[in-house]
């Protein structure tokens, strides 16, 4: 009877070259970064590239069924948060690997630099107080607090973006 193998072993031969050629297979890690490291740390660090080890030639006698080697994630981090990221590196690596379902990251290398993407704050919405009151009245009957708050934010954004009458 055939041995059950993890999906990571099977998929590596298909997507391995794409991973190696582009560093990141997609922008998925960039989009999921706040979920992986948490919103506070994500404001002060972001992944910049994923370096993969060189592949050994098949005729060198390497084991064909061996697990793929893990890559090195290069993270741009702002000054004082480098120490925090350094202490959390094992947890971050574990979370990244859990996100992808295989041990794709083996270590993290930090490069100090400015992280601008997380710094941008949305502009404050300018809403007519009367229109704001209409939105608050419309959502006031909703019992679920989280849903009411989400709909209130959505309604305020819609009213703020709507052309003036």
C-alpha positions in Angstrom: 0.0 0.0 0.0 1.3 3.5 -0.9 2.5 5.7 1.8 0.4 8.9 2.4 2.6 11.9 1.6 2.0 15.5 2.6 0.8 17.8 -0.2 4.0 19.9 0.2 6.1 17.0 -1.1 3.9 16.6 -4.2 3.5 20.2 -5.1 7.1 21.2 -4.8 8.1 19.6 -8.1 5.3 21.7 -9.8 5.8 25.1 -8.2 9.4 24.9 -7.1 10.8 26.5 -10.2 8.4 29.3 -10.0 9.2 29.9 -6.4 12.9 29.9 -7.1 12.6 32.2 -10.1 10.5 34.9 -8.5 11.4 34.8 -4.9 7.8 35.2 -3.8 5.4 33.0 -5.6 2.8 35.7 -5.4 2.1 38.8 -3.4 0.2 36.6 -0.9 2.7 37.0 1.8 2.6 40.8 1.4 -1.2 40.9 1.7 -1.2 38.4 4.6 1.7 40.1 6.5 -0.5 41.9 9.0 -2.3 38.7 9.8 1.0 36.8 10.2 2.9 39.3 12.4 0.0 41.3 13.8 -1.1 44.8 13.0 1.3 46.6 15.4 4.5 44.9 14.1 3.2 45.1 10.5 3.3 48.9 10.6 7.0 48.8 11.2 8.3 45.9 9.1 7.5 44.3 5.8 8.9 41.5 3.7 11.1 42.6 0.9 12.2 39.3 -0.7 12.4 35.6 -0.2 15.8 34.1 -1.1 15.9 30.4 -2.0 19.0 28.2 -1.8 20.6 27.1 -5.0 19.2 23.8 -6.3 21.6 20.9 -6.5 22.0 19.3 -9.9 20.1 16.0 -10.2 23.1 14.1 -11.4 25.1 15.0 -8.2 23.6 12.0 -6.5 21.2 14.0 -4.4 18.1 12.3 -3.0 15.2 12.9 -5.4 12.6 12.5 -2.7 14.3 14.8 -0.2 12.3 17.7 1.3 13.0 21.1 -0.4 15.3 23.4 1.5 13.8 26.4 3.3 14.3 29.9 2.1 15.5 33.1 3.9 13.0 35.9 4.2 14.5 39.3 4.0 12.4 41.8 6.1 12.8 45.6 6.0 12.3 46.8 9.6 12.4 50.2 11.2 15.0 50.8 13.9 13.7 50.1 17.3 11.3 47.3 16.1 14.2 45.2 14.9 14.8 44.0 18.4 11.2 43.0 18.8 11.1 41.2 15.4 14.4 39.4 16.3 12.8 38.1 19.5 9.6 37.1 17.6 11.4 35.6 14.6 10.8 31.9 15.6 7.1 32.7 16.0 6.9 34.6 12.7 8.6 31.8 10.9 6.2 29.3 12.4 3.2 31.4 11.3 4.5 31.9 7.8 5.1 28.2 7.4 1.6 27.5 8.8 0.2 30.0 6.3 1.7 28.2 3.4 1.4 24.7 4.7 5.1 23.8 4.4 8.4 24.9 5.8 9.2 27.5 3.1 11.0 29.9 5.5 13.9 28.7 7.6 15.2 32.0 8.8 14.7 35.8 8.8 17.2 38.4 7.9 16.5 41.9 8.9 17.5 45.0 6.9 17.0 48.3 8.6 15.0 50.9 6.5 11.9 53.0 6.3 8.6 51.2 6.0 6.2 53.6 4.2 3.3 51.4 3.2 2.0 50.9 6.7 2.4 54.5 7.7 -0.2 56.0 5.4 -3.4 56.9 7.3 -6.6 57.4 5.5 -7.8 60.9 5.2 -10.5 61.9 7.6 -14.0 61.6 6.0 -15.8 64.9 5.8 -19.5 64.2 6.3 -22.4 66.5 6.6 -23.7 66.1 10.2 -27.3 65.7 9.0 -26.3 62.9 6.6 -24.2 61.3 9.4 -27.3 61.3 11.6 -29.3 59.6 8.9 -26.7 56.8 8.8 -26.7 56.4 12.6 -30.5 56.3 12.6 -30.6 53.6 9.9 -28.2 51.3 11.7 -29.4 51.9 15.2 -32.0 49.0 15.1 -29.3 46.4 14.3 -28.8 44.2 17.4 -25.3 42.8 16.6 -22.8 45.4 17.8 -20.0 44.3 15.4 -22.4 44.3 12.4 -23.8 47.7 13.4 -20.4 49.2 13.7 -19.3 47.8 10.3 -22.5 49.1 8.6 -22.1 52.4 10.3 -18.5 52.8 8.9 -19.7 51.7 5.5 -22.7 54.1 5.5 -20.4 56.9 6.6 -18.0 56.2 3.8 -20.8 56.0 1.2 -22.3 59.3 2.4 -18.9 60.9 2.4 -18.1 59.7 -1.2 -21.6 60.5 -2.6 -21.8 63.6 -4.8 -23.5 66.6 -3.1 -27.2 67.1 -3.9 
